[in-house]
Amino acid sequence: FGQDGPYRDKAAHDLNYLAIAGVLGQIGDGSGPPQIPLNVIGDYGGATMHGVIGVLLALLARQSTGRGQHVDVSYLDTSFALLGAVPGIRNYFVGGPEPQRGRHVFGGTQPYYTVYPTKDKQWLSVGCMEPWLWNNFCDAIERPDFKAHRMQVNHFQAPADAAQLAVKAEIAAIMTQRTRAEWVNFFADKDVCVGEVNGLADAMNDAQLQHRDMVVPVVDETDDLQPGIAIKLSETPGAIKSKPPTIGEHTDSILQSLGHSAEEVAALRANGVI
């Protein structure tokens, strides 16, 4: 929660930061409880990303001033700050109405920005928010009459109306006529924003992720595949040099590097110290 303030000593996890910041209250379709995201918003998109930016800013300032400084970054602050990047939600900060969960374009109720079940009980994402992309989608499924239900500016802070919900239901019925793989192949040359909802194993086999070296074998470890380096540098590219360690894997080597003998480490383990 930061280095000061009434919450500075309060315990919390990503879910709590998102809840307090107002992020969790905006996730989901509004018909049930808020949907709980993975811990990548407050933890990594929030504090970690802003922490790196803060360090880089401090280094840049040091070049001019010669002085270092304390960088204070909190999960709550950064989670709240990220809301300013969400269309519709940011309108509230400049005098617009308070956004409500499920009553905006990202709630999954609009036909052009949602997920649909397919014939094989898988899911396909459709994100055709721009009018030309939605038009392409409607032409592809041979329903040009749906074009009138494209995204409008007011949808950022408005729920889907009865007509839009009806269109979504009709598209859902169409999507059940083919498997997920069949739809992916069908839309491949249609210039639309669609994508299969992959499981992790599917993602590991994704052609684009593999081409971008985002699924790589660990050096000298032919059995294990790991996520690659997402930031591609042309002159000093990164590499995965080891797999993530298991808990306690390096305990002995670290203690021995600090001067403890193998016998002393064994005694610590026997006594339940480690």
Secondary structure as GFF3:
##gff-version 3
##sequence-region A 1 274
A	DSSP	alpha_helix	14	21	.	.	.	ID=ss1
A	DSSP	three_ten_helix	24	26	.	.	.	ID=ss2
A	DSSP	pi_helix	41	48	.	.	.	ID=ss3
A	DSSP	alpha_helix	49	65	.	.	.	ID=ss4
A	DSSP	alpha_helix	75	82	.	.	.	ID=ss5
A	DSSP	three_ten_helix	83	85	.	.	.	ID=ss6
A	DSSP	alpha_helix	89	92	.	.	.	ID=ss7
A	DSSP	three_ten_helix	105	107	.	.	.	ID=ss8
A	DSSP	beta_strand	113	117	.	.	.	ID=ss9
A	DSSP	beta_strand	123	127	.	.	.	ID=ss10
A	DSSP	alpha_helix	131	140	.	.	.	ID=ss11
A	DSSP	three_ten_helix	144	149	.	.	.	ID=ss12
A	DSSP	three_ten_helix	153	157	.	.	.	ID=ss13
A	DSSP	alpha_helix	162	175	.	.	.	ID=ss14
A	DSSP	alpha_helix	180	187	.	.	.	ID=ss15
A	DSSP	beta_strand	194	196	.	.	.	ID=ss16
A	DSSP	alpha_helix	200	204	.	.	.	ID=ss17
A	DSSP	alpha_helix	207	211	.	.	.	ID=ss18
A	DSSP	beta_strand	215	218	.	.	.	ID=ss19
A	DSSP	beta_strand	221	227	.	.	.	ID=ss20
A	DSSP	alpha_helix	251	257	.	.	.	ID=ss21
A	DSSP	alpha_helix	262	270	.	.	.	ID=ss22
###
